[in-house]
Amino acid sequence: MSDAGITAINERVKKESSFLEALLMEIEKVMVGQRYLLERLLVCLLANGHILIEGVPGLAKTTAVKTLSSTIQAKFQRIQFTPDMLPADLTGTLIYDQKTGQFSIKKGPLFANIILADEINRAPAKVQSALLEAMQERQVTIGEETMSLGDPFLVMATQNPIEQEGTYPLPEAQVDRFMLKAKITYPTKDEELKILKRMSFTNKTIDIKKVISLPDILRARQVVDEVYMDEKIERYIVDLIEATRNPEKYDLADLKSLIQYGASPRATIYLTVAAKAYAFLQGRGYVTPQDIKTIGMDVLRHRVIVSYEAEAEEKTSEDIIKNIFDEVEVP
């Protein structure tokens, strides 16, 4: 692409991403720190993907999603997952009307634009499957009728670490439906002090303004699609994904026994789209290798499945991905 073309895209990105500053200002009225998490939520919003957020209880996972939804003029639904849930509690069901003798459809909470699936790993497999099918197909079937879900349709799921009591691990094939898996940790001492000063009131409410509409999001997504990615960057993405499958081709033969399954083509697509969305967040109309490295761990950490040997050596998928990013040649 010519320099003039890239300049034109840069200008469009700067214009269309101007709402992000107002949006972050509203969110930061409530949230302290957690910039990493907020950026990942916005990447999924812009890239038409879903996000799985993992962290111990009390790290403001739910607060982050609720606050983001409060800034958007869209239908928001929070679903608290529990072990006694049924798929119909999500999708809806058929109700029999005795007067007419007809069945009518009662839509479930999935019929919204932004879904907070709180503690998704506390629900049994059938419920998880119902949600993940809706995420993939963007539609729900009740009885004989198939209905499309809203656009945008964004699922932000939270889960506690799998070791927590009373949880059902999400199967790898289902986790793969999430564009990103973000892991969040404890705040720093300074952030904790700010949290203490801002949040330790029993009846304080913080007013959050709605600053963007659904057309704003859909328009921004069109611009994200136009963000320029050089062929060298595209080849870099393909090399990274190939290195998770055949590490010996990249002088990483010692990783071969540690990887049971590498990343799928879905990872290639999601890494490309997420990198464009991340560049848009930075106000740029083109993708850099650093964008790939920044967002790559969140795209790949749940897609590289480690072997028993890796577990025995206490190696995680994150250790393997970091090694790949360090060794694969950057364009």
C-alpha positions, -999 to +999 in steps of 0.1 A: +000+000+000+012+035-008+022+060+019-008+081+010-031+052+015-017+044+049-019+082+059-056+081+049-063+051+070-044+067+099-067+098+097-098+076+096-086+056+126-079+088+146-113+102+138-133+070+145-113+061+177-119+095+193-148+080+214-123+058+232-109+086+254-144+095+267-152+058+272-121+052+292-126+083+313-161+070+323-148+035+331-119+049+352-144+066+375-150+031+388-120+010+379-085+015+394-057+002+372-067-029+352-057-011+320-046-045+306-081-059+311-099-029+298-079-029+266-087-066+260-124-060+265-123-032+240-103-053+215-131-079+216-158-053+213-140-039+182-130-073+167-164-089+171-150-116+194-157-130+229-135-129+259-129-152+288-115-135+319-098-156+346-088-145+380-094-152+417-126-138+433-126-101+441-104-087+413-132-066+397-138-089+367-175-085+369-172-048+378-151-042+346-177-057+323-207-041+340-190-007+339-180-011+302-216-020+294-229+011+313-210+033+288-227+017+258-262+024+246-269-013+242-289-041+259-269-057+287-277-089+305-258-104+334-262-142+339-249-157+371-240-193+363-248-219+390-246-258+391-284-262+389-289-242+356-305-256+325-299-246+289-334-231+287-324-206+315-301-191+288-318-195+255-355-194+265-383-219+262-418-226+248-447-216+270-481-232+265-511-209+265-542-227+277-566-201+262-554-204+227-539-239+228-508-225+212-471-225+223-454-191+224-417-184+227-403-168+259-369-155+250-340-160+275-313-136+286-291-144+256-311-120+235-290-090+244-260-072+229-236-076+257-237-108+279-218-111+312-215-148+318-205-146+354-185-176+367-192-197+336-172-227+350-198-231+378-224-244+354-226-279+340-214-289+305-249-287+289-253-251+299-218-241+288-225-258+254-257-239+249-239-206+255-209-215+233-232-226+204-249-192+205-215-176+205-203-195+174-236-195+154-249-161+166-284-178+167-306-198+191-332-225+182-362-227+205-386-255+194-387-254+156-378-217+153-343-204+148-337-168+158-307-146+152-290-128+181-283-091+182-255-073+165-231-067+181-234-098+203-205-100+227-200-125+255-177-116+283-173-146+305-155-147+339-142-178+356-123-185+388-091-206+385-100-243+379-086-254+412-114-235+430-140-258+447-172-264+428-161-257+393-164-275+360-134-271+337-143-258+303-133-283+276-105-270+252-128-271+222-153-248+240-126-224+253-114-221+217-146-202+208-133-173+229-111-148+209-091-139+240-084-154+274-072-127+297-056-136+331-057-109+357-037-107+389-038-086+421-034-048+420-001-031+430+002-015+465-005+020+451-036+008+432-048-010+463-046+023+482-066+041+455-092+013+457-094+017+494-099+055+492-124+053+463-145+022+472-146+019+510-180+036+514-212+018+522-237+039+501-216+057+475-229+055+439-209+065+409-228+079+379-216+064+346-227+082+314-235+063+281-209+077+257-212+054+226-240+038+207-243+006+187-238+024+153-206+039+167-193+004+175-203-010+141-187+019+123-155+015+143-155-022+133-155-013+096-125+009+102-107-019+121-112-041+090-094-014+069-063-012+093-033-020+071-013-052+077+019-057+057+025-091+041+056-095+063+034-092+094+010-117+079+038-142+073+050-135+109+016-145+123+016-177+102+052-185+114+041-181+150+011-204+146+032-230+126+058-229+154+032-241+179+026-272+156+060-279+143+085-261+166+115-281+151+112-260+119+121-229+140+150-244+159+127-251+188+129-289+188+130-291+226+094-278+226+081-307+204+076-331+234+059-303+255+031-295+230+002-320+226-018-298+202-008-266+185-030-236+176-057-240+150-064-218+119-089-201+141-060-187+161-045-173+129-077-155+121-082-142+157-046-130+160-049-111+128-082-094+137-072-088+174-039-072+163-058-048+140-082-039+168-053-033+191-036-010+166-069+009+163-069+013+201-035+029+198-048+053+172-028+037+144-039+026+109-013-001+106-002-032+125+033-035+140+051-067+152+048-053+187+010-054+184+012-091+175+034-097+206+013-077+229-020-093+221-006-127+210-004-143+245-041-137+251-050-152+217-028-183+221-026-192+258-058-213+257-051-228+222-017-244+228-024-276+247+005-289+267+015-326+270+019-347+302+056-342+299+052-304+301+030-308+332+056-330+348+082-303+341+058-277+354+058-259+320+026-240+311+013-230+277+024-195+285+060-206+290+059-223+256+043-193+238+068-169+254+096-192+241+081-191+206+078-153+206+114-150+217+128-173+190+107-168+159+123-141+137+105-107+138+101-089+104 
